Amino acid sequence: MPLFSIYIVLLEYSHLTYVGIAEFNYPHTGNFMFHSHINEFSDLGWMGLFDVVKK
């Protein structure tokens, strides 16, 4: 498991929706997937890809 630092901000969009911003440093570049381990959340779209690039 890589070591990384993370900064997360949760913003309430409405009483039903939350928007989150995660900012972190990761030691590897490339495309990575994020997802929920709860099927009901994955069905709601809690999954996607992000691209890690060098600064």
Backbone bond lengths (Angstrom), bond angles and torsions (degrees), N, CA, C in turn:
res aa  C-N    CA-C-N  psi(-1)  N-CA   C-N-CA  omega(-1)  CA-C   N-CA-C  phi
1 M - - - 1.451 - - 1.522 108.67 -
2 P 1.327 118.02 121.29 1.470 119.63 -178.64 1.519 112.14 -69.58
3 L 1.306 114.87 148.96 1.455 119.80 174.73 1.517 108.30 -85.69
4 F 1.314 116.94 134.94 1.455 120.27 176.82 1.519 109.02 -153.38
5 S 1.317 115.26 157.96 1.458 120.32 174.26 1.518 107.52 -102.34
6 I 1.321 116.03 150.24 1.466 119.39 -175.44 1.521 110.10 -140.22
7 Y 1.307 115.02 145.84 1.454 122.75 177.34 1.522 106.50 -133.22
8 I 1.321 117.87 120.45 1.460 121.67 -175.95 1.521 109.81 -122.95
9 V 1.327 116.27 134.66 1.458 122.56 175.08 1.521 107.11 -122.95
10 L 1.321 117.14 127.17 1.458 121.29 174.92 1.518 108.36 -106.60
11 L 1.314 116.20 127.30 1.452 122.52 -179.68 1.521 108.35 -116.94
12 E 1.321 117.69 129.43 1.460 119.36 178.50 1.520 108.77 -79.39
13 Y 1.311 116.53 117.67 1.458 122.44 -179.06 1.520 110.12 -84.87
14 S 1.292 116.72 -42.80 1.462 123.94 173.55 1.519 106.04 -155.37
15 H 1.313 117.61 -178.11 1.464 118.83 179.87 1.527 112.23 -69.73
16 L 1.338 117.65 -9.81 1.463 121.28 179.96 1.526 113.82 -111.71
17 T 1.320 117.55 -14.32 1.462 121.19 -172.00 1.517 111.15 -130.16
18 Y 1.309 116.89 135.82 1.459 122.58 173.60 1.521 109.03 -118.90
19 V 1.312 115.59 141.19 1.457 122.25 176.56 1.513 107.10 -111.49
20 G 1.307 117.74 131.62 1.462 121.42 -179.99 1.515 111.19 -119.10
21 I 1.319 115.60 144.24 1.457 122.10 175.21 1.519 107.01 -121.84
22 A 1.308 116.72 122.49 1.464 121.31 178.29 1.522 108.19 -116.24
23 E 1.318 116.19 127.22 1.459 121.52 177.56 1.521 106.95 -122.76
24 F 1.323 117.16 127.05 1.453 119.22 -175.57 1.518 110.83 -152.30
25 N 1.312 115.63 163.74 1.461 123.63 174.11 1.523 107.79 -105.65
26 Y 1.317 116.76 132.46 1.455 121.44 -178.27 1.521 107.95 -129.18
27 P 1.321 119.70 137.90 1.465 121.57 -172.52 1.532 115.14 -76.08
28 H 1.330 118.89 -7.71 1.464 121.75 -176.59 1.523 110.07 -123.33
29 T 1.331 116.77 146.63 1.454 120.95 173.81 1.518 109.32 -95.46
30 G 1.320 116.20 160.82 1.458 121.17 177.55 1.512 111.84 130.65
31 N 1.318 115.65 -176.48 1.460 122.52 178.65 1.523 109.51 -92.88
32 F 1.318 115.80 135.28 1.459 121.74 -179.23 1.521 109.16 -134.08
33 M 1.321 116.02 150.95 1.454 121.90 179.00 1.519 109.56 -102.53
34 F 1.328 116.11 142.91 1.461 120.41 169.06 1.524 107.50 -120.12
35 H 1.326 116.06 148.53 1.458 120.01 -179.34 1.518 110.10 -161.91
36 S 1.305 114.78 163.04 1.458 122.09 176.74 1.527 109.07 -91.17
37 H 1.300 116.43 149.17 1.464 120.38 175.17 1.521 110.83 -94.27
38 I 1.321 116.37 12.78 1.465 122.18 175.84 1.529 106.50 -113.96
39 N 1.328 117.56 115.77 1.463 121.76 -172.84 1.520 113.36 -55.95
40 E 1.325 117.53 -39.39 1.459 120.22 -178.87 1.528 111.02 -62.00
41 F 1.331 117.76 -35.79 1.462 121.00 178.72 1.526 110.55 -72.19
42 S 1.325 117.08 -39.85 1.467 120.17 177.10 1.526 110.54 -60.64
43 D 1.330 116.92 -38.36 1.464 120.90 177.44 1.524 111.81 -63.41
44 L 1.326 117.27 -24.85 1.465 121.96 179.13 1.528 112.32 -88.82
45 G 1.324 117.03 3.00 1.455 120.24 175.78 1.510 115.32 100.93
46 W 1.326 118.51 14.39 1.459 121.32 -179.93 1.520 110.41 -79.89
47 M 1.300 116.14 56.66 1.452 120.70 174.96 1.521 108.34 -157.93
48 G 1.314 115.77 155.59 1.453 119.84 179.99 1.513 110.43 174.78
49 L 1.320 115.25 -171.69 1.460 122.42 -179.83 1.520 109.63 -119.77
50 F 1.324 115.53 150.36 1.456 120.52 170.60 1.515 108.42 -137.07
51 D 1.327 115.61 152.51 1.457 122.67 -176.12 1.520 108.83 -112.39
52 V 1.325 117.25 121.25 1.464 122.56 177.83 1.526 107.30 -95.58
53 V 1.337 116.03 124.72 1.465 121.82 -179.51 1.522 109.46 -124.06
54 K 1.329 115.89 159.25 1.465 120.52 175.62 1.519 109.04 -71.98
55 K 1.326 116.08 145.97 1.472 120.22 176.53 1.493 110.63 -76.58
